[in-house]
Amino acid sequence: MIENKECPVCGSKDIGKGKQYAQGKMFPIDNLISLGSEVIAEICTNCGHILSMKVTKPEKFK
């Protein structure tokens, strides 16, 4: 669980992390040949609201 975060939808402080694989990867708009990057999300384990998303390899988008 992630500490010190609260879901803006339901107020729960039970926040977990998830990772998207394969088809869920993020790709640069101008470089579709890129292998892309996996996406990590912070998710409320009570209502399912996604609080934030970020790529694991931001350097691929420069």
C-alpha positions in Angstrom: 0.0 0.0 0.0 1.0 3.6 -0.6 1.1 5.9 2.4 -0.1 9.4 2.7 -2.4 9.3 -0.3 -6.2 9.6 -0.3 -8.7 8.7 -3.1 -10.4 11.9 -4.2 -13.5 9.9 -5.2 -14.3 7.8 -2.1 -11.8 9.1 0.5 -10.1 5.7 1.0 -6.4 5.7 2.0 -6.0 2.1 0.7 -4.0 2.8 -2.4 -2.2 0.1 -4.4 0.0 0.0 -7.5 -0.5 -1.8 -10.8 1.5 -2.2 -14.0 0.2 -2.4 -17.6 2.1 -4.9 -19.8 2.1 -5.7 -23.6 -0.8 -3.9 -25.3 -1.0 -1.5 -22.4 2.4 0.1 -23.1 2.8 3.8 -23.9 4.5 4.8 -27.1 5.9 8.1 -28.3 3.6 9.7 -30.9 6.4 10.4 -33.4 8.3 7.1 -33.0 5.9 4.1 -33.4 9.0 1.8 -34.0 9.9 2.4 -30.3 9.5 -0.5 -27.9 7.6 1.9 -25.6 7.4 1.8 -21.9 5.3 0.0 -19.3 2.9 2.1 -17.3 2.6 2.1 -13.5 -0.6 3.3 -11.9 -1.7 4.2 -8.4 -5.1 2.7 -7.8 -7.7 3.0 -5.0 -8.3 -0.5 -3.8 -11.8 0.5 -2.5 -13.4 2.0 -5.6 -10.9 1.4 -8.4 -10.2 5.1 -9.2 -6.8 5.6 -10.8 -5.0 8.4 -8.9 -2.0 8.7 -11.2 -0.2 6.9 -14.1 3.5 7.2 -15.1 5.8 5.4 -17.5 8.8 3.4 -16.2 11.2 4.7 -18.9 10.4 8.4 -19.5 13.7 8.8 -21.5 12.0 7.0 -24.4 9.8 10.1 -24.9 12.6 12.7 -25.5 
